[in-house]
Amino acid sequence: MAENKIRVLVAKPGLDGHDRGAKVIARAFRDAGFEVIYTGLRQTPEQIVAAAIQEDVDVVAMSLLSGAHNTLMPKVVNLLREKGAGDKLIIGGGVIPDDDIPFLKEAGVAAIFTPGTPTQVCIDFVKENVKK
């Protein structure tokens, strides 16, 4: 029987127009054997949640560089919970100050990966924490 692949939605919430990091992590996840859905730029939290539910993903990975992480990431977490999809692993990355990471974790983001984090660290975290 074939092993179920981990399904990851890589999302760029907000008005941030830079997606190099999101594309790097999407490719790394794909190369690790994950099934990856990339939303593209400028997604609303509502669009991200709708895509996560429609695609039945295990993980929602958000990348933010715009400084709106303390608003957008918790909003995605809360919308997922409201829609009955709060069991998904939520991770984030981008230019996020260390001082903001505890708030994001309290809000339900399982991990934050900042610039310079090896992609293997992200892959290993997902493999160890995804609920299948």
CORZINOR-V685238 format. One record per backbone hydrogen bond with DSSP energy under -1.0 kcal/mol. NH is the residue of the N-H (numbers start at 1). CO is the residue of the C=O. E is the energy in kcal/mol with one decimal. If there is no record, write none. Layout:
nh->NH co->CO e->E
nh->NH co->CO e->E
//
This chain:
nh->8 co->35 e->-3.1
nh->9 co->59 e->-2.8
nh->10 co->37 e->-3.0
nh->11 co->61 e->-3.2
nh->14 co->43 e->-2.2
nh->23 co->19 e->-2.4
nh->24 co->20 e->-2.4
nh->25 co->21 e->-2.5
nh->26 co->22 e->-2.3
nh->27 co->23 e->-2.2
nh->28 co->24 e->-2.3
nh->29 co->25 e->-2.7
nh->30 co->26 e->-2.3
nh->31 co->27 e->-3.0
nh->32 co->28 e->-1.3
nh->33 co->30 e->-1.9
nh->34 co->29 e->-2.5
nh->35 co->6 e->-3.0
nh->37 co->8 e->-2.8
nh->39 co->10 e->-2.5
nh->43 co->12 e->-2.3
nh->48 co->44 e->-2.3
nh->49 co->45 e->-2.6
nh->50 co->46 e->-2.4
nh->51 co->47 e->-2.3
nh->52 co->48 e->-2.5
nh->53 co->49 e->-2.3
nh->54 co->50 e->-2.8
nh->55 co->51 e->-2.8
nh->57 co->52 e->-1.8
nh->58 co->7 e->-2.5
nh->59 co->7 e->-1.9
nh->60 co->89 e->-2.8
nh->61 co->9 e->-3.4
nh->62 co->91 e->-2.5
nh->63 co->11 e->-2.4
nh->64 co->93 e->-2.6
nh->71 co->68 e->-1.2
nh->72 co->68 e->-2.9
nh->73 co->69 e->-1.5
nh->75 co->71 e->-1.3
nh->76 co->72 e->-2.1
nh->77 co->73 e->-2.2
nh->78 co->74 e->-2.8
nh->79 co->75 e->-2.6
nh->80 co->76 e->-2.4
nh->81 co->77 e->-2.1
nh->82 co->78 e->-2.6
nh->83 co->79 e->-1.9
nh->84 co->81 e->-1.7
nh->85 co->80 e->-3.2
nh->88 co->85 e->-1.3
nh->89 co->58 e->-2.5
nh->91 co->60 e->-2.6
nh->92 co->111 e->-2.5
nh->93 co->62 e->-1.9
nh->94 co->113 e->-1.5
nh->96 co->94 e->-1.5
nh->100 co->97 e->-1.8
nh->104 co->100 e->-1.9
nh->105 co->101 e->-2.4
nh->106 co->102 e->-2.4
nh->107 co->103 e->-1.7
nh->108 co->105 e->-1.3
nh->109 co->104 e->-2.4
nh->110 co->90 e->-2.6
nh->113 co->92 e->-2.7
nh->117 co->114 e->-2.0
nh->121 co->118 e->-1.2
nh->122 co->118 e->-1.1
nh->123 co->119 e->-2.5
nh->124 co->120 e->-2.8
nh->125 co->121 e->-2.1
nh->126 co->122 e->-2.3
nh->127 co->123 e->-2.5
nh->128 co->124 e->-2.2
nh->129 co->125 e->-1.4
nh->130 co->126 e->-2.2
//
